[in-house]
Amino acid sequence: MKSILLLLSGIIILSSCGYQRIGDLTMISNRNVDSGKEYVVLQRNGQGVAKMKKDDALELAIDNATEKYKGEYLMNVKVYVKGNGKKIKVEGDVYGLKSAATQTTVDVESSVTKKIEFETGNTVSFKNSGKLVEGTILGINSGGAVVEFNNIMGKLTKKEISFDDLTKIER
């Protein structure tokens, strides 16, 4: 009898330590959302956790989630509370301004300054049937170049390829 009582009390104690889901919300935010701006998903299933301080744990958890990913609001939100009621966790898709998405995901600037001119006889590279192939330019017209190359079967083939799909190889 004592072992059953001890086992039940252990289960109750352990189950109260984890988070318990208390609700789902379509959208939640602590800021005003401007319907005239374009918002994009910055993070799927972003999370924010906060401890209770003067009954503002939910607000702090939302702020923690949005600030962590530089977002504005959460969509498809799940709200959890710790068994003792002192901690709140929110989980959902973090949305933010499109400009914030490009700033957080891409910090690299690149530019091309070299002018590329194709001529008959140039060695070029391009994708053919998903594989990178090298060939030689036989002729040029306004839409692209006629390139001679060995196909997958090893047979010498000619094909017209757009300039956008060609990469000049300099050796």
DSSP file (Angstrom, degrees, kcal/mol; ACC not computed):
  #  RESIDUE AA STRUCTURE BP1 BP2  ACC     N-H-->O    O-->H-N    N-H-->O    O-->H-N    TCO  KAPPA ALPHA  PHI   PSI    X-CA   Y-CA   Z-CA
    1    1 A M     >        0   0    0      0, 0.0     4,-2.2     0, 0.0     5,-0.2   0.000 360.0 360.0 360.0 -43.5    0.0    0.0    0.0
    2    2 A K  H  >  +     0   0    0      1,-0.2     4,-2.5     2,-0.2     5,-0.2   0.875 360.0  53.1 -63.5 -37.2    2.8    2.4    0.9
    3    3 A S  H  > S+     0   0    0      2,-0.2     4,-2.4     1,-0.2    -1,-0.2   0.881 109.2  48.5 -67.8 -36.9    4.6    1.7   -2.4
    4    4 A I  H  > S+     0   0    0      2,-0.2     4,-2.5     1,-0.2    -2,-0.2   0.919 113.3  47.3 -66.7 -43.5    1.5    2.5   -4.4
    5    5 A L  H  X S+     0   0    0     -4,-2.2     4,-2.2     2,-0.2    -2,-0.2   0.898 113.5  48.4 -63.4 -41.5    1.0    5.8   -2.4
    6    6 A L  H  X S+     0   0    0     -4,-2.5     4,-1.9     2,-0.2    -2,-0.2   0.901 111.8  49.9 -65.5 -42.0    4.6    6.6   -2.9
    7    7 A L  H  X S+     0   0    0     -4,-2.4     4,-2.1     2,-0.2    -2,-0.2   0.920 111.5  47.9 -63.1 -45.8    4.4    5.9   -6.6
    8    8 A L  H  X S+     0   0    0     -4,-2.5     4,-2.2     1,-0.2    -2,-0.2   0.902 111.7  49.1 -63.3 -42.7    1.3    8.1   -7.1
    9    9 A S  H  X S+     0   0    0     -4,-2.2     4,-2.1     1,-0.2    -1,-0.2   0.864 110.2  52.4 -67.2 -34.1    2.8   11.0   -5.2
   10   10 A G  H  X S+     0   0    0     -4,-1.9     4,-2.5     2,-0.2    -2,-0.2   0.904 109.3  49.1 -64.9 -42.0    6.0   10.7   -7.3
   11   11 A I  H  X S+     0   0    0     -4,-2.1     4,-2.4     2,-0.2    -2,-0.2   0.907 111.4  49.3 -63.6 -42.8    4.0   10.8  -10.5
   12   12 A I  H  X S+     0   0    0     -4,-2.2     4,-1.3     2,-0.2    -2,-0.2   0.914 112.5  47.5 -64.1 -43.2    2.0   13.9   -9.3
   13   13 A I  H  X S+     0   0    0     -4,-2.1     4,-0.6     1,-0.2     3,-0.2   0.930 114.6  45.8 -65.0 -45.8    5.2   15.7   -8.3
   14   14 A L  H >X S+     0   0    0     -4,-2.5     3,-0.7     1,-0.2     4,-0.6   0.867 111.5  51.7 -67.5 -36.1    7.0   14.9  -11.6
   15   15 A S  H 3< S+     0   0    0     -4,-2.4     3,-0.3     1,-0.2    -1,-0.2   0.773 105.6  55.7 -72.8 -23.7    4.0   15.9  -13.7
   16   16 A S  H 3< S+     0   0    0     -4,-1.3    67,-0.5    -3,-0.2    -1,-0.2   0.629  96.6  66.3 -82.2 -12.1    3.6   19.2  -12.0
   17   17 A C  H << S+     0   0    0     -3,-0.7    -1,-0.2    -4,-0.6    -2,-0.2   0.776  92.7  70.2 -79.2 -26.8    7.2   20.2  -12.9
   18   18 A G  S  < S-     0   0    0     -4,-0.6    65,-1.3    -3,-0.3     2,-0.3  -0.213  95.4 -84.8 -84.8 176.9    6.7   20.4  -16.6
   19   19 A Y  E     -A   82   0A   0     63,-0.2     2,-0.5    64,-0.1    63,-0.2  -0.590  35.5-152.0 -82.0 144.2    4.8   22.8  -18.7
   20   20 A Q  E     -A   81   0A   0     61,-2.9    61,-2.4    -2,-0.3     2,-0.3  -0.977  19.4-121.9-118.2 129.3    1.0   22.4  -19.2
   21   21 A R  E     +A   80   0A   0     -2,-0.5    59,-0.3    59,-0.2     3,-0.1  -0.522  32.2 173.9 -71.7 126.7   -0.7   23.7  -22.3
   22   22 A I  E     -     0   0A   0     57,-3.0     2,-0.3     1,-0.3    58,-0.2   0.552  55.1 -22.4-112.5 -11.1   -3.4   26.1  -21.4
   23   23 A G  E     -A   79   0A   0     56,-1.3    56,-3.0     2,-0.0     2,-0.4  -0.947  45.8-121.3 175.1 164.9   -4.5   27.4  -24.7
   24   24 A D  E     -A   78   0A   0     -2,-0.3     2,-0.4    54,-0.2    54,-0.2  -0.963  24.2-169.9-122.2 139.8   -4.0   28.2  -28.4
   25   25 A L  E     -A   77   0A   0     52,-2.7    52,-2.3    -2,-0.4     3,-0.1  -0.966  24.1-143.5-129.5 146.8   -4.3   31.6  -30.0
   26   26 A T  E    S-     0   0A   0     -2,-0.4    50,-2.4     1,-0.3     2,-0.3   0.915  87.3  -2.0 -72.1 -43.9   -4.4   32.7  -33.6
   27   27 A M  E     -A   75   0A   0     48,-0.3     2,-0.3    49,-0.1    -1,-0.3  -0.997  62.0-179.6-150.0 145.9   -2.3   35.8  -33.0
   28   28 A I  E     +A   74   0A   0     46,-2.3    46,-2.7    -2,-0.3     2,-0.3  -0.989  11.4 157.6-148.7 140.4   -0.7   37.6  -30.1
   29   29 A S        -     0   0    0     -2,-0.3    44,-0.1    44,-0.2     4,-0.1  -0.990  36.6-154.3-157.8 152.4    1.3   40.8  -29.8
   30   30 A N  S    S+     0   0    0     42,-0.4     2,-0.3    -2,-0.3    43,-0.1   0.370  84.7  64.8-104.0  -1.0    2.3   43.5  -27.3
   31   31 A R  S    S-     0   0    0     41,-0.4     2,-0.3     1,-0.0    41,-0.0  -0.768  94.2 -95.9-118.0 162.7    2.8   46.0  -30.1
   32   32 A N        -     0   0    0     -2,-0.3     2,-0.5    41,-0.0    -2,-0.1  -0.633  36.8-140.8 -76.2 135.9    0.5   47.6  -32.6
   33   33 A V        -     0   0    0     -2,-0.3     2,-0.7    -4,-0.1    -4,-0.0  -0.888   7.0-142.0-102.9 125.4    0.5   45.8  -36.0
   34   34 A D    >   -     0   0    0     -2,-0.5     3,-1.6     1,-0.1    -2,-0.0  -0.775   5.1-159.8 -89.6 113.4    0.3   48.1  -39.1
   35   35 A S  T 3  S+     0   0    0     -2,-0.7    -1,-0.1     1,-0.3     4,-0.1   0.641  87.8  65.4 -69.1 -13.1   -1.9   46.4  -41.7
   36   36 A G  T 3  S+     0   0    0      2,-0.1    -1,-0.3    -3,-0.0     2,-0.3   0.552  90.4  79.6 -84.5  -8.4   -0.3   48.6  -44.4
   37   37 A K  S <  S-     0   0    0     -3,-1.6     2,-0.6    60,-0.0    60,-0.0  -0.675  83.2-116.6-101.5 156.2    3.1   47.0  -43.9
   38   38 A E        -     0   0    0     -2,-0.3    60,-1.5     2,-0.0     2,-0.4  -0.813  30.9-167.7 -95.1 118.4    4.3   43.6  -45.3
   39   39 A Y  E     -B   97   0A   0     -2,-0.6     2,-0.3    58,-0.2    58,-0.2  -0.827   3.5-171.3-106.0 144.2    5.1   41.1  -42.6
   40   40 A V  E     -B   96   0A   0     56,-2.9    56,-2.4    -2,-0.4     2,-0.5  -0.882  35.1 -90.5-129.5 161.6    7.0   37.8  -43.3
   41   41 A V  E     +B   95   0A   0     -2,-0.3    54,-0.2    54,-0.2     3,-0.1  -0.606  38.5 175.2 -73.6 123.3    7.8   34.7  -41.2
   42   42 A L  E     +     0   0A   0     52,-3.2     2,-0.3    -2,-0.5    53,-0.2   0.759  69.2   7.0 -95.7 -32.9   11.1   35.2  -39.4
   43   43 A Q  E >   -B   94   0A   0     51,-1.5    51,-2.7     3,-0.0     3,-0.6  -0.958  64.7-138.6-154.2 130.0   11.1   32.0  -37.4
   44   44 A R  E 3  S+     0   0A   0     -2,-0.3    49,-0.2     1,-0.2    48,-0.0  -0.725  90.0   3.4 -86.1 139.9    8.8   28.9  -37.2
   45   45 A N  E 3  S+     0   0A   0     -2,-0.4    48,-0.2     1,-0.2    -1,-0.2   0.863  85.1 178.0  53.1  43.8    8.0   27.6  -33.7
   46   46 A G  E <   -B   92   0A   0     46,-2.3    46,-2.3    -3,-0.6     2,-0.4  -0.450  12.9-148.4 -70.9 149.6    9.9   30.4  -31.9
   47   47 A Q  E     -B   91   0A   0     44,-0.2     2,-0.3    18,-0.1    44,-0.2  -0.923  18.3-175.0-127.0 149.1    9.8   30.3  -28.2
   48   48 A G  E     -B   90   0A   0     42,-2.2    42,-2.7    -2,-0.4     2,-0.4  -0.992   7.3-170.0-139.6 135.4    9.8   32.8  -25.3
   49   49 A V  E     +B   89   0A   0     -2,-0.3     2,-0.3    40,-0.2    40,-0.2  -0.946   7.5 173.8-125.8 145.2    9.8   32.0  -21.6
   50   50 A A  E     -B   88   0A   0     38,-2.3    38,-2.6    -2,-0.4     2,-0.3  -0.996  24.8-130.1-150.1 148.1    9.3   34.3  -18.6
   51   51 A K  E     -B   87   0A   0     -2,-0.3     2,-0.3    36,-0.2    36,-0.2  -0.663  44.8 -88.4 -93.1 154.7    9.1   34.0  -14.8
   52   52 A M        +     0   0    0     34,-3.3     2,-0.3    -2,-0.3    -1,-0.1  -0.448  51.2 165.3 -66.6 123.4    6.2   35.6  -13.0
   53   53 A K  S >  S-     0   0    0     -2,-0.3     3,-0.9    -3,-0.0     7,-0.1  -0.880  76.3 -27.2-139.3 105.5    7.0   39.2  -11.9
   54   54 A K  T 3  S-     0   0    0     -2,-0.3    -2,-0.0     1,-0.2     0, 0.0   0.880 117.2 -61.1  56.3  42.1    4.1   41.3  -10.8
   55   55 A D  T 3  S+     0   0    0      1,-0.1    -1,-0.2     3,-0.0     4,-0.1   0.766 113.6 110.7  61.1  30.0    1.6   39.3  -13.0
   56   56 A D    <>  +     0   0    0     -3,-0.9     4,-2.3    -5,-0.1     5,-0.2   0.077  30.2 116.7-119.2  25.2    3.3   40.2  -16.3
   57   57 A A  H  > S+     0   0    0      1,-0.2     4,-2.5     2,-0.2     5,-0.2   0.887  76.4  50.7 -63.3 -41.2    4.8   36.8  -17.2
   58   58 A L  H  > S+     0   0    0      2,-0.2     4,-2.2     1,-0.2    -1,-0.2   0.929 111.4  48.2 -63.2 -44.9    2.7   36.4  -20.4
   59   59 A E  H  > S+     0   0    0      1,-0.2     4,-2.4     2,-0.2    -2,-0.2   0.912 113.3  47.6 -61.2 -43.8    3.7   39.8  -21.6
   60   60 A L  H  X S+     0   0    0     -4,-2.3     4,-2.8     2,-0.2    -1,-0.2   0.885 109.8  52.7 -65.7 -38.9    7.4   39.2  -20.9
   61   61 A A  H  X S+     0   0    0     -4,-2.5     4,-2.0     2,-0.2    -2,-0.2   0.906 110.6  47.5 -64.0 -41.1    7.2   35.8  -22.6
   62   62 A I  H  X S+     0   0    0     -4,-2.2     4,-2.5     2,-0.2     5,-0.2   0.933 113.1  48.7 -64.1 -45.9    5.8   37.4  -25.8
   63   63 A D  H  X S+     0   0    0     -4,-2.4     4,-2.8     1,-0.2     5,-0.3   0.906 110.0  52.0 -60.3 -42.1    8.4   40.1  -25.7
   64   64 A N  H  X S+     0   0    0     -4,-2.8     4,-1.7     1,-0.2    -1,-0.2   0.900 111.5  46.5 -62.4 -41.0   11.2   37.6  -25.2
   65   65 A A  H  X S+     0   0    0     -4,-2.0     4,-1.1     2,-0.2    -2,-0.2   0.927 116.7  42.6 -68.0 -45.1   10.0   35.6  -28.3
   66   66 A T  H  <>S+     0   0    0     -4,-2.5     5,-3.5     1,-0.2     4,-0.3   0.898 116.1  47.6 -71.6 -39.1    9.6   38.6  -30.6
   67   67 A E  H ><5S+     0   0    0     -4,-2.8     3,-0.8    -5,-0.2    -1,-0.2   0.851 104.4  61.1 -69.8 -33.6   12.8   40.3  -29.5
   68   68 A K  H 3<5S+     0   0    0     -4,-1.7    -1,-0.2    -5,-0.3    -2,-0.2   0.871 118.4  28.4 -60.1 -37.9   14.8   37.1  -29.9
   69   69 A Y  T 3<5S-     0   0    0     -4,-1.1    -1,-0.2    -3,-0.2    -2,-0.2   0.229 111.6-113.8-109.2  12.2   14.0   36.9  -33.6
   70   70 A K  T < 5 +     0   0    0     -3,-0.8    27,-0.2    -4,-0.3    -3,-0.2   0.888  69.8 143.8  56.6  43.9   13.6   40.7  -34.2
   71   71 A G      < -     0   0    0     -5,-3.5    25,-0.3    -6,-0.2    -1,-0.2  -0.387  53.4-141.6-105.4-177.0    9.9   40.2  -34.9
   72   72 A E  S    S-     0   0    0     23,-3.6   -41,-0.4     1,-0.4   -42,-0.4   0.693  74.3  -3.8-115.4 -36.3    6.7   42.1  -34.2
   73   73 A Y  E     - C   0  95A   0     22,-1.7    22,-3.0   -44,-0.1    -1,-0.4  -0.959  60.7-117.0-155.2 170.0    4.0   39.4  -33.4
   74   74 A L  E     -AC  28  94A   0    -46,-2.7   -46,-2.3    -2,-0.3     2,-0.3  -0.903  20.8-165.6-115.6 143.2    3.3   35.7  -33.0
   75   75 A M  E    S+AC  27  93A   0     18,-2.4    18,-2.3    -2,-0.4   -48,-0.3  -0.894  70.8  21.1-122.3 156.2    0.9   33.6  -35.0
   76   76 A N  E    S-     0   0A   0    -50,-2.4     2,-0.3    -2,-0.3   -50,-0.2   0.950  88.7-171.8  53.2  56.1   -0.4   30.1  -34.3
   77   77 A V  E     -A   25   0A   0    -52,-2.3   -52,-2.7    -3,-0.2     2,-0.4  -0.569  23.7-162.7 -90.9 140.1    0.5   30.5  -30.7
   78   78 A K  E     -AC  24  91A   0     13,-2.7    13,-2.1    -2,-0.3     2,-0.5  -0.981  12.5-153.1-115.8 132.6    0.5   27.8  -28.0
   79   79 A V  E     -AC  23  90A   0    -56,-3.0   -57,-3.0    -2,-0.4   -56,-1.3  -0.921  13.4-175.6-111.9 129.4    0.6   29.1  -24.4
   80   80 A Y  E     -AC  21  89A   0      9,-3.2     9,-2.4    -2,-0.5     2,-0.4  -0.903   8.9-160.0-121.7 150.2    2.0   26.9  -21.6
   81   81 A V  E     -AC  20  88A   0    -61,-2.4   -61,-2.9    -2,-0.3     7,-0.2  -0.989  25.0-115.9-128.8 141.0    2.2   27.4  -17.9
   82   82 A K  E >   -A   19   0A   0      5,-2.8     3,-2.7    -2,-0.4   -63,-0.2  -0.428  35.7-107.1 -70.7 149.9    4.6   25.7  -15.4
   83   83 A G  T 3  S+     0   0    0    -65,-1.3   -66,-0.2   -67,-0.5    -1,-0.1   0.787 120.7  49.9 -50.2 -35.5    2.9   23.5  -12.9
   84   84 A N  T 3  S-     0   0    0    -68,-0.2    -1,-0.3   -67,-0.1   -67,-0.1   0.529 109.5-123.3 -84.7  -4.4    3.6   26.0  -10.0
   85   85 A G  S <  S+     0   0    0     -3,-2.7    -2,-0.1     2,-0.2    -1,-0.0   0.535  85.3 106.4  79.2   6.6    2.2   28.9  -12.1
   86   86 A K  S    S+     0   0    0      1,-0.1   -34,-3.3   -35,-0.1     2,-0.4   0.592  71.9  52.9 -94.8 -11.7    5.4   30.9  -11.8
   87   87 A K  E     -B   51   0A   0    -36,-0.2    -5,-2.8    -5,-0.1     2,-0.4  -0.969  60.6-166.9-128.7 142.2    6.6   30.4  -15.4
   88   88 A I  E     -BC  50  81A   0    -38,-2.6   -38,-2.3    -2,-0.4     2,-0.4  -0.971   3.0-168.4-125.2 141.1    4.9   31.0  -18.8
   89   89 A K  E     -BC  49  80A   0     -9,-2.4    -9,-3.2    -2,-0.4     2,-0.4  -0.997   1.1-166.6-128.8 134.1    6.1   29.8  -22.2
   90   90 A V  E     -BC  48  79A   0    -42,-2.7   -42,-2.2    -2,-0.4     2,-0.4  -0.944   5.2-174.2-117.2 143.9    4.7   30.9  -25.6
   91   91 A E  E     +BC  47  78A   0    -13,-2.1   -13,-2.7    -2,-0.4     2,-0.3  -0.995  26.3 108.0-139.4 129.7    5.5   29.1  -28.8
   92   92 A G  E     -B   46   0A   0    -46,-2.3   -46,-2.3    -2,-0.4     2,-0.5  -0.983  67.7 -55.7-178.5-179.2    4.5   30.1  -32.3
   93   93 A D  E     - C   0  75A   0    -18,-2.3   -18,-2.4    -2,-0.3     2,-0.5  -0.687  50.2-139.9 -81.5 123.0    5.6   31.5  -35.7
   94   94 A V  E     -BC  43  74A   0    -51,-2.7   -52,-3.2    -2,-0.5   -51,-1.5  -0.744  18.8-166.2 -89.8 124.4    7.3   34.9  -35.3
   95   95 A Y  E     +BC  41  73A   0    -22,-3.0   -23,-3.6    -2,-0.5   -22,-1.7  -0.853  15.0 157.8-110.0 145.8    6.4   37.5  -37.9
   96   96 A G  E     -B   40   0A   0    -56,-2.4   -56,-2.9    -2,-0.3   -25,-0.1  -0.898  46.2 -59.1-151.4-179.6    8.3   40.7  -38.6
   97   97 A L  E >>  -B   39   0A   0     -2,-0.3     4,-1.5   -27,-0.2     3,-0.5  -0.334  46.2-120.0 -67.3 149.3    8.9   43.3  -41.2
   98   98 A K  H 3> S+     0   0    0    -60,-1.5     4,-1.7     1,-0.2     5,-0.2   0.860 113.8  56.7 -59.3 -37.1   10.3   42.2  -44.5
   99   99 A S  H 3> S+     0   0    0      1,-0.2     4,-1.6     2,-0.2    -1,-0.2   0.859 104.1  53.0 -64.5 -35.1   13.3   44.5  -44.0
  100  100 A A  H <> S+     0   0    0     -3,-0.5     4,-2.1     1,-0.2    -1,-0.2   0.846 105.3  55.9 -67.7 -33.3   14.1   42.8  -40.7
  101  101 A A  H  X S+     0   0    0     -4,-1.5     4,-1.8     1,-0.2     5,-0.2   0.907 108.9  44.9 -66.0 -41.8   14.0   39.4  -42.4
  102  102 A T  H  X S+     0   0    0     -4,-1.7     4,-1.7     1,-0.2    -1,-0.2   0.841 113.0  51.9 -72.5 -31.1   16.7   40.3  -44.9
  103  103 A Q  H  < S+     0   0    0     -4,-1.6    -2,-0.2    -5,-0.2    -1,-0.2   0.878 113.7  42.5 -71.1 -37.1   18.8   41.9  -42.2
  104  104 A T  H  < S+     0   0    0     -4,-2.1    -2,-0.2     1,-0.1    -1,-0.2   0.816 121.9  37.2 -81.5 -29.4   18.8   38.9  -40.0
  105  105 A T  H  < S+     0   0    0     -4,-1.8     2,-0.5     1,-0.2    -2,-0.2   0.770 119.2  41.4 -95.3 -26.2   19.3   36.2  -42.7
  106  106 A V     <  +     0   0    0     -4,-1.7    -1,-0.2    -5,-0.2     0, 0.0  -0.950  46.4 156.4-129.2 113.9   21.7   38.0  -45.0
  107  107 A D        +     0   0    0     -2,-0.5     2,-0.5    -3,-0.1    -1,-0.1   0.160  53.3  96.7-113.8  15.4   24.6   40.0  -43.8
  108  108 A V        -     0   0    0      2,-0.0     2,-0.4     0, 0.0     0, 0.0  -0.901  53.4-162.5-113.3 132.4   26.7   39.6  -47.0
  109  109 A E        +     0   0    0     -2,-0.5     2,-0.3     2,-0.0    -2,-0.0  -0.925  13.7 179.1-109.1 137.9   26.9   42.1  -49.9
  110  110 A S        +     0   0    0     -2,-0.4     2,-0.3     2,-0.0    -2,-0.0  -0.978   5.7 179.4-136.4 151.9   28.2   41.0  -53.2
  111  111 A S        -     0   0    0     -2,-0.3     2,-0.5     0, 0.0    -2,-0.0  -0.994  21.0-138.9-148.7 153.2   28.6   42.7  -56.5
  112  112 A V        +     0   0    0     -2,-0.3    -2,-0.0     1,-0.1     0, 0.0  -0.960  24.9 164.8-114.3 124.8   29.9   41.9  -59.9
  113  113 A T        +     0   0    0     -2,-0.5     2,-0.3     2,-0.1    -1,-0.1   0.563  44.2 100.1-114.4 -12.6   32.0   44.4  -61.7
  114  114 A K        -     0   0    0      1,-0.0     2,-0.5     2,-0.0    -2,-0.0  -0.593  67.6-134.2 -81.9 134.5   33.7   42.4  -64.5
  115  115 A K        -     0   0    0     -2,-0.3     2,-0.6     2,-0.0    -2,-0.1  -0.758  19.9-150.0 -85.9 125.6   32.2   42.7  -67.9
  116  116 A I        -     0   0    0     -2,-0.5     2,-0.5     2,-0.0    -2,-0.0  -0.863  14.3-175.1-103.4 124.9   31.8   39.3  -69.5
  117  117 A E        -     0   0    0     -2,-0.6     2,-0.4     2,-0.0    -2,-0.0  -0.979  12.8-148.5-120.5 126.2   32.1   39.0  -73.3
  118  118 A F        +     0   0    0     -2,-0.5     2,-0.3     4,-0.0    22,-0.0  -0.758  19.6 178.3 -93.7 139.2   31.5   35.7  -75.0
  119  119 A E    >   -     0   0    0     -2,-0.4     3,-2.0    20,-0.0    18,-0.2  -0.934  40.7 -84.1-134.4 158.4   33.3   34.9  -78.2
  120  120 A T  T 3  S+     0   0    0     -2,-0.3    18,-0.2     1,-0.2     3,-0.1  -0.415 117.2  29.9 -59.9 133.0   33.4   32.0  -80.6
  121  121 A G  T 3  S+     0   0    0     16,-2.6    -1,-0.2     1,-0.3    17,-0.1   0.243  86.3 137.2  98.7 -12.5   35.9   29.5  -79.2
  122  122 A N    <   -     0   0    0     -3,-2.0    15,-2.4    14,-0.1     2,-0.5  -0.361  55.4-124.9 -65.5 145.4   35.4   30.3  -75.5
  123  123 A T  E     +DE 136 169B   0     46,-0.5    46,-2.9    13,-0.2     2,-0.3  -0.816  38.5 179.0 -88.7 130.5   35.2   27.5  -73.1
  124  124 A V  E     -DE 135 168B   0     11,-2.6    11,-2.5    -2,-0.5     2,-0.3  -0.866  21.2-143.7-131.0 162.7   31.9   27.7  -71.1
  125  125 A S  E     +DE 134 167B   0     42,-2.4    42,-2.1    -2,-0.3     2,-0.3  -0.952  27.0 153.4-126.0 147.2   30.2   25.8  -68.4
  126  126 A F  E     -D  133   0B   0      7,-2.2     7,-3.5    -2,-0.3     2,-0.5  -0.965  44.4 -91.4-161.5 168.8   26.4   25.3  -67.9
  127  127 A K  E     +D  132   0B   0     38,-0.4     2,-0.4    -2,-0.3     5,-0.2  -0.796  36.6 177.6 -94.3 130.5   23.9   22.8  -66.5
  128  128 A N  E >  S-D  131   0B   0      3,-3.1     3,-1.6    -2,-0.5    -2,-0.0  -0.976  74.7 -14.8-133.1 119.0   22.6   20.1  -68.7
  129  129 A S  T 3  S-     0   0    0     -2,-0.4     3,-0.1     1,-0.3    -1,-0.1   0.852 129.5 -54.1  55.6  37.6   20.2   17.5  -67.2
  130  130 A G  T 3  S+     0   0    0      1,-0.2     2,-0.3     0, 0.0    -1,-0.3   0.398 118.9 104.8  83.3  -3.2   21.1   18.7  -63.7
  131  131 A K  E <  S-D  128   0B   0     -3,-1.6    -3,-3.1    -5,-0.0     2,-0.4  -0.864  76.0-113.2-113.4 147.4   24.9   18.2  -64.2
  132  132 A L  E     -D  127   0B   0     -2,-0.3     2,-0.3    -5,-0.2    -5,-0.2  -0.651  41.2-175.1 -77.9 126.2   27.5   20.8  -64.8
  133  133 A V  E     -D  126   0B   0     -7,-3.5    -7,-2.2    -2,-0.4     2,-0.4  -0.931  17.3-143.6-126.9 145.1   29.0   20.4  -68.3
  134  134 A E  E     +D  125   0B   0     -2,-0.3    16,-0.5    -9,-0.2     2,-0.3  -0.848  29.9 155.0-106.0 146.6   31.8   22.2  -70.1
  135  135 A G  E     -DF 124 149B   0    -11,-2.5   -11,-2.6    -2,-0.4     2,-0.4  -0.915  37.9-104.2-155.5-178.3   31.7   23.0  -73.8
  136  136 A T  E     -DF 123 148B   0     12,-2.4    12,-2.8    -2,-0.3     2,-0.4  -0.954  31.7-118.8-121.0 135.4   33.0   25.3  -76.5
  137  137 A I  E     + F   0 147B   0    -15,-2.4   -16,-2.6    -2,-0.4    10,-0.2  -0.595  30.4 175.2 -74.0 124.7   31.1   28.1  -78.2
  138  138 A L  E     -     0   0B   0      8,-3.3     2,-0.3    -2,-0.4    -1,-0.2   0.741  66.1  -3.6 -96.6 -32.1   30.6   27.5  -81.9
  139  139 A G  E     - F   0 146B   0      7,-1.3     7,-2.8   -20,-0.1     2,-0.4  -0.991  59.1-142.0-160.1 159.6   28.5   30.5  -82.7
  140  140 A I  E     + F   0 145B   0     -2,-0.3     2,-0.2     5,-0.2     5,-0.2  -0.978  18.8 167.9-130.4 138.8   26.7   33.5  -81.1
  141  141 A N        -     0   0    0      3,-2.7     3,-0.3    -2,-0.4    -2,-0.0  -0.749  53.8 -84.9-133.1-173.9   23.3   35.1  -81.8
  142  142 A S  S    S+     0   0    0     -2,-0.2     3,-0.1     1,-0.2    -2,-0.0   0.770 124.2  45.0 -68.9 -25.4   21.2   37.7  -79.9
  143  143 A G  S    S-     0   0    0      1,-0.2    20,-0.7    19,-0.1     2,-0.3   0.710 124.8 -59.5 -91.6 -21.7   19.5   35.1  -77.7
  144  144 A G  E     - G   0 162B   0     -3,-0.3    -3,-2.7    18,-0.2     2,-0.4  -0.954  61.1 -64.6 172.0-156.3   22.5   33.0  -76.7
  145  145 A A  E     -FG 140 161B   0     16,-2.6    16,-3.0    -2,-0.3     2,-0.6  -0.949  30.8-124.4-129.8 147.8   25.3   30.8  -77.9
  146  146 A V  E     -FG 139 160B   0     -7,-2.8    -8,-3.3    -2,-0.4    -7,-1.3  -0.830  37.1-166.6 -89.4 121.0   25.5   27.5  -79.8
  147  147 A V  E     -FG 137 159B   0     12,-3.1    12,-2.1    -2,-0.6     2,-0.5  -0.908  15.2-148.6-117.8 136.8   27.7   25.3  -77.6
  148  148 A E  E     +FG 136 158B   0    -12,-2.8   -12,-2.4    -2,-0.4     2,-0.3  -0.894  35.0 147.6-102.3 130.3   29.3   22.0  -78.5
  149  149 A F  E     -FG 135 157B   0      8,-2.8     8,-3.6    -2,-0.5     2,-0.5  -0.960  51.5 -95.3-154.0 165.8   29.7   19.5  -75.6
  150  150 A N  E     - G   0 156B   0    -16,-0.5     6,-0.2    -2,-0.3   -16,-0.1  -0.811  43.3-144.8 -88.7 124.0   29.8   15.8  -74.7
  151  151 A N    >   -     0   0    0      4,-2.7     3,-1.8    -2,-0.5    -1,-0.1  -0.042  37.5 -80.3 -78.1-173.2   26.3   14.7  -73.5
  152  152 A I  T 3  S+     0   0    0      1,-0.3    -1,-0.1     2,-0.1    -2,-0.0   0.823 132.7  52.1 -59.5 -33.6   25.6   12.1  -70.8
  153  153 A M  T 3  S-     0   0    0      2,-0.1    -1,-0.3     1,-0.0     3,-0.1   0.491 120.0-109.8 -82.2  -3.3   26.2    9.3  -73.2
  154  154 A G  S <  S+     0   0    0     -3,-1.8     2,-0.3     1,-0.3    -2,-0.1   0.542  73.3 139.4  86.5   7.5   29.6   10.8  -74.2
  155  155 A K        -     0   0    0      1,-0.1    -4,-2.7    -5,-0.0     2,-0.3  -0.682  61.9-109.8 -88.7 137.9   28.3   11.8  -77.7
  156  156 A L  E     +G  150   0B   0     -2,-0.3     2,-0.3    -6,-0.2    -6,-0.2  -0.527  48.6 178.6 -68.0 123.2   29.4   15.2  -79.1
  157  157 A T  E     -G  149   0B   0     -8,-3.6    -8,-2.8    -2,-0.3     2,-0.4  -0.908  23.8-145.0-131.2 152.4   26.2   17.4  -79.1
  158  158 A K  E     +G  148   0B   0     -2,-0.3     2,-0.3   -10,-0.2   -10,-0.2  -0.948  24.3 167.5-117.8 140.9   25.3   21.0  -80.1
  159  159 A K  E     -G  147   0B   0    -12,-2.1   -12,-3.1    -2,-0.4     2,-0.5  -0.989  35.0-123.1-153.3 141.2   22.8   23.1  -78.2
  160  160 A E  E     -G  146   0B   0     -2,-0.3     2,-0.4   -14,-0.2   -14,-0.2  -0.764  35.4-174.3 -86.5 128.2   21.7   26.7  -78.1
  161  161 A I  E     -G  145   0B   0    -16,-3.0   -16,-2.6    -2,-0.5     5,-0.1  -0.972  26.1-111.4-128.8 137.1   22.0   28.0  -74.5
  162  162 A S  E >   -G  144   0B   0     -2,-0.4     3,-1.1   -18,-0.2     4,-0.4  -0.274  25.6-121.6 -62.4 148.3   21.0   31.4  -73.1
  163  163 A F  G >  S+     0   0    0    -20,-0.7     3,-1.1     1,-0.3    -1,-0.1   0.834 112.0  62.5 -60.3 -33.0   23.8   33.8  -72.0
  164  164 A D  G 3  S+     0   0    0      1,-0.3    -1,-0.3     3,-0.0   -20,-0.1   0.773 103.7  48.7 -64.5 -25.1   22.2   33.9  -68.5
  165  165 A D  G <  S+     0   0    0     -3,-1.1   -38,-0.4   -39,-0.0     2,-0.3   0.472  97.2  89.6 -93.9  -3.0   22.9   30.1  -68.2
  166  166 A L    <   -     0   0    0     -3,-1.1     2,-0.4    -4,-0.4   -40,-0.2  -0.726  54.3-164.2 -98.9 144.2   26.5   30.2  -69.4
  167  167 A T  E     -E  125   0B   0    -42,-2.1   -42,-2.4    -2,-0.3     2,-0.3  -0.995  21.5-132.0-124.1 124.7   29.6   30.7  -67.3
  168  168 A K  E     -E  124   0B   0     -2,-0.4     2,-0.6   -44,-0.2   -44,-0.2  -0.582  16.6-151.9 -78.4 133.3   32.8   31.7  -69.0
  169  169 A I  E     -E  123   0B   0    -46,-2.9     2,-0.6    -2,-0.3   -46,-0.5  -0.926   6.4-161.0-108.9 123.1   35.8   29.6  -68.0
  170  170 A E              0   0    0     -2,-0.6   -48,-0.0     1,-0.1   -46,-0.0  -0.904 360.0 360.0-106.3 124.4   39.2   31.3  -68.3
  171  171 A R              0   0    0     -2,-0.6    -1,-0.1   -48,-0.0    -2,-0.0   0.354 360.0 360.0-121.7 360.0   42.2   29.1  -68.4
